Amino acid sequence: MKRNIKYLTIAFAASLTIASCNSDFLNTDPLGEVSESAVWTDPALAEAFVTGIYQGFGNGGFNEEMLASLTDEAIFTHPGRGLTTITEARVNSADVGWNNAGNRTYNWQRLYSYIRRTNIAIAELSEPQFGNDGGIVDRLLGEAKFMRAFYYHDLARYYGGVPLIDRPYELGEETYEESRATWEETINFILADLDDAATLLAGKSMANGRTSELAALALKSRVLLYAASDLHDGPTASGNSATIASFSDLELLAYSGGNRTERWQKAQAAAKAVLDQTTGNLFGLSEPVSHEEGIQNYINNSLSRNGGEKELILARYFINMKQEDGGRQGLFNGPNGYNNWAGNSPVQLLVDDYEMMDGTEFDWSNSAHASAPYDNRDARFYGSILYDGAQWKPRATANQPRDPLGQIQTGTYEVTNSSGAKDTHFGLDTRNSPIEDWNGSYTGYYVRKFIDPDPAIVDQNTWQEVPWPFIRYTEVVLNYVEASLELGQEDEARNWLNQIRFRVGQPAVTESGDALVERYRNERRIEMAYEEQRFHDVRRWMIAEETIGRQANTINITGTLKSGQTLSVYRYDPEIYNYVYTVQPIDPGKENRTWLDKMYFMPFHRDELNRNANLIQNPGFD
């Protein structure tokens, strides 16, 4: 706004308490404030304003509660955060569940507050009051348009079509009630902003953490992929869900007509535009690397180092000098035996979907697999999951006598005491740990991905510098693969899919038809684990009931000493122990996962409905 109410209030109060003053008094700006007029006449201040819009990114996906725990990737360990409201399908207009205003998930008010900031910047920079030296006006305008598109894309993938506000509201407007745009209108609005952003940012060198022409093109690829998917094709969505079929305003959620093949073609072309401009890390291999190389390659990509930084198209960066929660993934997700919090623990459903090294499926009915379930798995398993017996960091000095080797312990094991009798040793990383008998995983697993393995990074009291990948190159490759499959271009899809697999040491896929689609979907699941893809993918594919609707499960591990063996300080050793692995469902008292089709879209809170009589609620909600 052009008028600053705070300034007016201060001036009015002063006029009542001071009998006389010089004529300059009312023109004195507060020392702790910058006037709006000053911001948009000064390039540095304008840049500071636009930079502030990035605050809407929060910590990226590196929050204490991660989106992964709303899916079949993980379960959240701690109670009372509203995640089970979603996973148990208890969401309603009075309780929308986990929606932390401190992150950028689907918090309606937060996202619109940042959209307002983008609207202010776009309005002011469209009629700039300073020169375009070095293309600064174009750059700032391009950034603002990208950010508006990004925040609207976040709203769209949770809610469907939303009110499209493209200007900053002023005081005294006739009405502030806006109707929802259709799904098609919402997508077109986002795409127009992204096209403008790509044009304005073309050829400009951008600092890490800021958007770019490539980021605009990559986000366009994601938006068009979502738009072409089953959930947003009216006839398909209605055929798959009675809840959606009964919704009288289907155009708010999906295309009611049009040519779906053309939508897939646009999605494919958008992805190809990115692939033609750049490359990620280790693409173009003609055969798989070794298994050990594959593990390290995936770790490098996850940590964005040693070549993995080539993967990043748009990321949120963290530095130790500024201690933010985004640098605390080790604390949030690490084992309690290392004095960490075990927050978003992997579930057995995810672990079972990692292939064997030879590309075959893992199978509990295979005795060799069942007796050693962590042997000979896809390299990405070892780069993503901390499992029983996995080598990890040294324990704290006081705990090293209990575990000199730094191995993950999530089972119960026999040990021999000083009298030679057998005792039960509860693993140091269980909920019966002698180190901390709280903050332990319920599932028997911990997250390895995104956690710096450097022993000097002591997770409970130091911060790490691992960036959050909002968009990485491999996502765009997977987008291209999916669109190619939908268009019947299987050779093209396999070629790109195998390049992803070769760099982690997995053999080429050879399937076709539905089997190839399933291989692709699992590849996306494994490659992008914990990257905020799964929650959206299974909904847009409309396979949520058989994926995130399943009850989470765990592993129970027991180790018994082999005949004639003794050991007083436990270590993982198949030469000394017989291990038995038993899959069990999570106790329903902890979490009882349920899927109802209303969960394909988030509900509007009743406060928003009360504020805006034109806002139509999503299907399945009051």
LUMGUPA-914689 format. One record per residue (C-alpha): residue in one letter; y, z, x. Coordinates in steps of 0.5 Angstrom, whole numbers. Example, Ala and Ser with C-alpha at 12.3 -4.5 7.8 and 13.67 -1.06 7.14 Angstrom:
% residues 2
   gutor      py      pz      px
       A      -9      16      25
       S      -2      14      27
This chain:
% residues 622
   gutor      py      pz      px
       M       0       0       0
       K       7      -1       2
       R      10       6       0
       N       7      12       3
       I       7      18      -2
       K       6      23       4
       Y      12      21       7
       L      16      21       0
       T      13      28      -2
       I      15      31       5
       A      22      28       4
       F      23      30      -3
       A      21      37      -1
       A      26      37       5
       S      32      35       0
       L      31      41      -4
       T      31      46       1
       I      36      43       6
       A      43      44       3
       S      46      38       8
       C      43      34      13
       N      45      28      17
       S      44      21      14
       D      38      19      19
       F      34      25      16
       L      30      21      11
       N      29      16      16
       T      25      20      21
       D      18      18      21
       P      13      24      22
       L      11      25      29
       G       3      25      28
       E       3      19      23
       V       4      11      24
       S       7       8      18
       E       4       2      15
       S      10      -3      17
       A       9      -1      24
       V       2      -2      24
       W       2     -10      22
       T       8     -11      26
       D       4      -9      33
       P      -2     -13      35
       A      -5      -6      39
       L      -4      -2      32
       A      -7      -8      28
       E     -13      -8      33
       A     -14       0      32
       F     -14      -1      25
       V     -19      -6      25
       T     -23      -3      30
       G     -23       3      25
       I     -27      -1      20
       Y     -33      -1      24
       Q     -33       7      23
       G     -37       5      17
       F     -43       3      21
       G     -44      10      22
       N     -49      11      27
       G     -53       5      25
       G     -60       7      23
       F     -60      13      28
       N     -59      18      23
       E     -63      24      22
       E     -66      22      16
       M     -68      14      17
       L     -69       9      12
       A     -76       8      15
       S     -78      15      11
       L     -77      11       4
       T     -83       6       6
       D     -90       6       9
       E     -87       7      16
       A     -86      14      16
       I     -85      21      12
       F     -80      26      13
       T     -82      32      15
       H     -76      37      13
       P     -75      39       5
       G     -69      38       1
       R     -66      32       3
       G     -67      28      -3
       L     -72      23       0
       T     -78      25      -4
       T     -73      23     -10
       I     -74      16      -8
       T     -81      16      -6
       E     -83      19     -12
       A     -79      15     -16
       R     -75      21     -20
       V     -69      17     -19
       N     -64      17     -25
       S     -57      16     -26
       A     -55      24     -25
       D     -59      24     -18
       V     -59      18     -14
       G     -63      21      -9
       W     -62      21      -1
       N     -55      18       0
       N     -52      21       5
       A     -45      20       6
       G     -45      20      13
       N     -49      14      14
       R     -48       7      11
       T     -54       7       7
       Y     -53       6      -1
       N     -47      10      -2
       W     -43       7      -7
       Q     -36      10      -5
       R     -37      10       2
       L     -38       3       2
       Y     -32       1      -3
       S     -28       5       1
       Y     -29       1       8
       I     -29      -5       3
       R     -22      -3       1
       R     -20      -3       9
       T     -22     -10      10
       N     -18     -12       4
       I     -12      -9       7
       A     -13     -12      14
       I     -15     -19      11
       A      -8     -19       6
       E      -4     -17      12
       L      -7     -21      17
       S      -7     -27      13
       E       1     -27      13
       P       1     -24      20
       Q       8     -21      22
       F       6     -22      30
       G       4     -28      34
       N      -3     -31      35
       D      -3     -30      42
       G     -10     -31      45
       G     -12     -32      38
       I     -11     -24      36
       V     -10     -26      29
       D     -16     -30      28
       R     -20     -25      32
       L     -18     -19      28
       L     -18     -23      21
       G     -25     -26      23
       E     -27     -19      24
       A     -25     -16      18
       K     -28     -22      14
       F     -35     -20      17
       M     -34     -13      16
       R     -33     -14       8
       A     -39     -19       8
       F     -43     -14      12
       Y     -41      -8       7
       Y     -42     -13       1
       H     -49     -15       3
       D     -51      -8       4
       L     -49      -6      -3
       A     -52     -13      -6
       R     -59     -11      -3
       Y     -59      -4      -6
       Y     -56      -6     -13
       G     -56     -13     -14
       G     -49     -16     -16
       V     -43     -12     -16
       P     -36     -12     -17
       L     -32     -16     -12
       I     -26     -13     -10
       D     -22     -18      -6
       R     -15     -15      -5
       P     -13      -8      -4
       Y     -11      -4     -11
       E      -4      -1     -12
       L      -2       5     -16
       G       0       3     -23
       E      -5      -3     -24
       E      -6      -4     -31
       T     -14      -3     -30
       Y     -19      -1     -25
       E     -25      -3     -29
       E     -28      -9     -26
       S     -35     -12     -28
       R     -41     -14     -24
       A     -41     -21     -21
       T     -47     -24     -22
       W     -52     -25     -16
       E     -50     -32     -15
       E     -43     -30     -15
       T     -44     -24     -10
       I     -48     -28      -5
       N     -43     -34      -5
       F     -37     -29      -4
       I     -41     -26       2
       L     -43     -33       5
       A     -35     -35       4
       D     -33     -29       8
       L     -38     -30      13
       D     -37     -38      14
       D     -29     -36      15
       A     -31     -31      20
       A     -36     -35      24
       T     -30     -41      24
       L     -25     -35      26
       L     -29     -32      32
       A     -32     -39      34
       G     -31     -39      42
       K     -28     -32      43
       S     -31     -27      48
       M     -32     -20      44
       A     -34     -14      47
       N     -40     -10      46
       G     -41      -7      39
       R     -36     -12      36
       T     -38     -18      31
       S     -38     -25      33
       E     -39     -32      31
       L     -46     -31      32
       A     -47     -25      28
       A     -43     -28      23
       L     -49     -34      23
       A     -54     -29      24
       L     -52     -25      18
       K     -51     -31      14
       S     -59     -32      15
       R     -61     -25      13
       V     -57     -26       6
       L     -60     -33       5
       L     -67     -31       6
       Y     -66     -25       1
       A     -63     -30      -4
       A     -69     -34      -4
       S     -74     -29      -4
       D     -78     -27     -10
       L     -74     -21     -13
       H     -68     -26     -13
       D     -71     -32     -17
       G     -70     -30     -24
       P     -77     -33     -27
       T     -81     -30     -21
       A     -78     -23     -22
       S     -79     -23     -29
       G     -86     -26     -28
       N     -88     -20     -23
       S     -84     -14     -27
       A     -84     -13     -34
       T     -78      -8     -33
       I     -74     -14     -30
       A     -76     -19     -35
       S     -74     -14     -41
       F     -67     -13     -37
       S     -62     -17     -42
       D     -57     -19     -36
       L     -62     -22     -31
       E     -56     -26     -28
       L     -54     -19     -25
       L     -60     -19     -21
       A     -63     -26     -19
       Y     -61     -33     -20
       S     -63     -35     -27
       G     -63     -43     -25
       G     -62     -48     -20
       N     -67     -51     -14
       R     -71     -45     -11
       T     -73     -50      -5
       E     -66     -52      -4
       R     -65     -44      -3
       W     -70     -44       2
       Q     -68     -50       6
       K     -61     -47       7
       A     -64     -40       9
       Q     -68     -44      14
       A     -62     -48      16
       A     -58     -42      17
       A     -63     -39      22
       K     -64     -45      26
       A     -56     -45      27
       V     -57     -39      31
       L     -63     -41      34
       D     -60     -47      37
       Q     -54     -43      40
       T     -58     -37      44
       T     -64     -34      45
       G     -67     -27      46
       N     -72     -24      51
       L     -78     -28      54
       F     -78     -33      48
       G     -81     -40      50
       L     -88     -37      53
       S     -94     -42      52
       E     -99     -36      53
       P     -99     -29      52
       V     -97     -24      58
       S    -102     -19      60
       H    -103     -13      56
       E     -99      -8      61
       E     -93     -13      61
       G     -93     -14      53
       I     -92      -6      53
       Q     -86      -6      58
       N     -83     -12      54
       Y     -83      -9      48
       I     -80      -2      50
       N     -75      -6      54
       N     -73     -10      48
       S     -73      -3      44
       L     -69       0      49
       S     -64      -6      50
       R     -65      -6      58
       N     -68     -10      63
       G     -68     -16      59
       G     -68     -13      52
       E     -61     -13      52
       K     -61     -21      50
       E     -64     -19      44
       L     -58     -16      41
       I     -53     -20      36
       L     -50     -14      33
       A     -51      -7      35
       R     -48       0      35
       Y     -47       3      42
       F     -47      10      44
       I     -45      13      51
       N     -46      20      54
       M     -39      22      54
       K     -38      22      47
       Q     -44      26      44
       E     -46      23      37
       D     -52      24      33
       G     -54      16      34
       G     -56      19      41
       R     -60      24      39
       Q     -67      20      37
       G     -71      24      42
       L     -69      31      38
       F     -69      28      31
       N     -76      25      32
       G     -79      28      38
       P     -85      33      38
       N     -84      40      37
       G     -88      42      43
       Y     -82      39      47
       N     -77      43      42
       N     -76      37      38
       W     -75      36      30
       A     -81      31      29
       G     -76      28      23
       N     -79      21      21
       S     -86      22      23
       P     -91      15      23
       V     -96      15      17
       Q    -103      13      18
       L    -102       7      14
       L     -97       4      19
       V    -102       6      25
       D    -108       2      22
       D    -103      -4      21
       Y    -103      -5      29
       E    -108     -11      31
       M    -113     -10      36
       M    -111     -13      43
       D    -116     -19      41
       G    -112     -21      35
       T    -117     -18      30
       E    -115     -13      25
       F    -117      -5      26
       D    -122      -3      22
       W    -125       4      21
       S    -131       2      18
       N    -132      -1      25
       S    -136       5      29
       A    -132       3      36
       H    -126       3      33
       A    -127       9      29
       S    -129      13      35
       A    -123      11      39
       P    -118       9      35
       Y    -112       8      40
       D    -116       4      45
       N    -114      -4      46
       R    -109      -4      40
       D    -103      -9      40
       A     -98      -7      46
       R     -93      -6      41
       F     -97       0      38
       Y     -96       4      45
       G     -89       2      45
       S     -87       5      38
       I     -92      11      37
       L     -94      17      40
       Y    -101      19      39
       D    -106      24      41
       G    -107      23      48
       A    -101      19      50
       Q     -98      20      56
       W     -91      23      55
       K     -85      26      59
       P     -86      33      63
       R     -86      39      58
       A     -81      44      59
       T     -82      48      66
       A     -84      54      62
       N     -89      50      58
       Q     -92      46      64
       P     -98      51      65
       R    -100      49      58
       D    -100      42      59
       P     -99      40      67
       L    -100      32      65
       G     -95      32      59
       Q    -100      29      54
       I     -99      29      47
       Q    -103      34      43
       T    -104      33      35
       G    -111      36      34
       T    -115      42      35
       Y    -120      43      41
       E    -125      47      44
       V    -123      51      50
       T    -127      56      54
       N    -124      63      55
       S    -124      67      61
       S    -131      70      59
       G    -134      63      58
       A    -134      63      50
       K    -131      57      46
       D    -124      58      43
       T    -120      54      39
       H    -114      51      42
       F    -108      48      37
       G    -105      42      40
       L     -98      44      43
       D     -95      38      38
       T     -98      41      32
       R     -95      45      26
       N    -100      51      29
       S     -97      50      36
       P     -96      56      41
       I     -89      53      43
       E     -86      52      36
       D     -90      53      30
       W     -85      49      26
       N     -82      42      26
       G     -89      39      27
       S     -91      33      25
       Y     -95      33      18
       T     -98      26      20
       G    -101      27      27
       Y     -96      22      30
       Y     -89      22      33
       V     -84      16      34
       R     -84      13      41
       K     -80       7      39
       F     -72       8      41
       I     -73      14      45
       D     -71      14      52
       P     -78      16      57
       D     -73      18      63
       P     -76      25      64
       A     -68      27      66
       I     -67      26      58
       V     -69      32      55
       D     -68      31      48
       Q     -66      37      45
       N     -60      38      49
       T     -58      31      52
       W     -56      25      49
       Q     -59      18      50
       E     -55      11      51
       V     -60       7      47
       P     -56       2      42
       W     -58       1      35
       P     -60      -6      33
       F     -56      -8      27
       I     -58     -15      28
       R     -63     -18      34
       Y     -65     -25      35
       T     -72     -24      33
       E     -70     -22      26
       V     -67     -29      26
       V     -73     -32      29
       L     -77     -28      23
       N     -73     -31      18
       Y     -74     -38      20
       V     -81     -37      20
       E     -81     -34      13
       A     -77     -40      11
       S     -81     -45      14
       L     -87     -42      11
       E     -84     -43       4
       L     -82     -50       5
       G     -89     -52       8
       Q     -88     -53      15
       E     -94     -49      18
       D     -94     -52      25
       E     -86     -50      26
       A     -88     -43      23
       R     -94     -42      28
       N     -90     -44      34
       W     -84     -39      33
       L     -89     -34      31
       N     -93     -34      37
       Q     -87     -34      42
       I     -86     -27      39
       R     -93     -25      40
       F     -94     -28      47
       R     -89     -24      50
       V     -93     -18      48
       G     -99     -20      50
       Q    -102     -22      43
       P    -106     -28      42
       A    -104     -34      38
       V    -105     -34      30
       T    -109     -40      28
       E    -109     -39      20
       S    -106     -43      15
       G    -104     -42       7
       D    -104     -35       4
       A    -107     -32      10
       L    -102     -35      15
       V     -96     -31      10
       E    -100     -25      11
       R    -100     -25      18
       Y     -93     -27      18
       R     -91     -21      14
       N     -95     -16      18
       E     -92     -19      24
       R     -85     -17      21
       R     -88     -10      20
       I     -90      -9      27
       E     -85     -12      31
       M     -79      -9      27
       A     -82      -2      25
       Y     -76       3      24
       E     -71      -2      24
       E     -69      -2      17
       Q     -73      -8      15
       R     -79      -6      11
       F     -75      -2       5
       H     -72      -9       4
       D     -78     -13       5
       V     -83     -10       1
       R     -78     -10      -5
       R     -75     -17      -4
       W     -83     -20      -3
       M     -84     -16     -10
       I     -90     -12      -6
       A     -87      -5      -6
       E     -93      -2     -11
       E     -98      -4      -6
       T     -94      -2       0
       I     -89       3      -1
       G     -92       6      -7
       R     -98       8      -3
       Q     -99      15      -2
       A     -98      17       6
       N    -103      19      10
       T    -105      23      16
       I    -110      23      22
       N    -114      30      23
       I    -117      30      30
       T    -122      35      33
       G    -124      35      40
       T    -131      39      42
       L    -133      40      49
       K    -139      36      51
       S    -146      39      53
       G    -145      43      59
       Q    -137      42      60
       T    -132      47      60
       L    -124      47      60
       S    -119      53      60
       V    -113      49      60
       Y    -114      43      55
       R    -112      36      57
       Y    -114      29      53
       D    -121      27      57
       P    -126      23      53
       E    -131      25      59
       I    -131      32      57
       Y    -129      32      50
       N    -132      29      43
       Y    -127      27      39
       V    -127      26      31
       Y    -122      22      27
       T    -121      23      20
       V    -116      20      16
       Q    -113      24      10
       P    -108      23       5
       I    -101      27       5
       D    -102      34       1
       P     -99      32      -6
       G     -95      38      -5
       K     -91      35       1
       E     -90      29      -2
       N     -93      25      -8
       R     -91      18      -7
       T     -90      13     -14
       W     -88       7     -15
       L     -84       5     -21
       D     -81      -2     -22
       K     -74       1     -23
       M     -74       2     -16
       Y     -73      -5     -14
       F     -66      -3     -15
       M     -62       3     -14
       P     -58       6     -20
       F     -51       7     -21
       H     -49      14     -21
       R     -47      17     -28
       D     -40      19     -25
       E     -39      11     -23
       L     -41       9     -30
       N     -36      14     -33
       R     -30      11     -29
       N     -32       4     -31
       A     -34       2     -38
       N     -35      -5     -35
       L     -41      -3     -30
       I     -48      -5     -33
       Q     -53       0     -31
       N     -59      -3     -27
       P     -66      -4     -31
       G     -70       2     -32
       F     -64       7     -32
       D     -60      11     -37
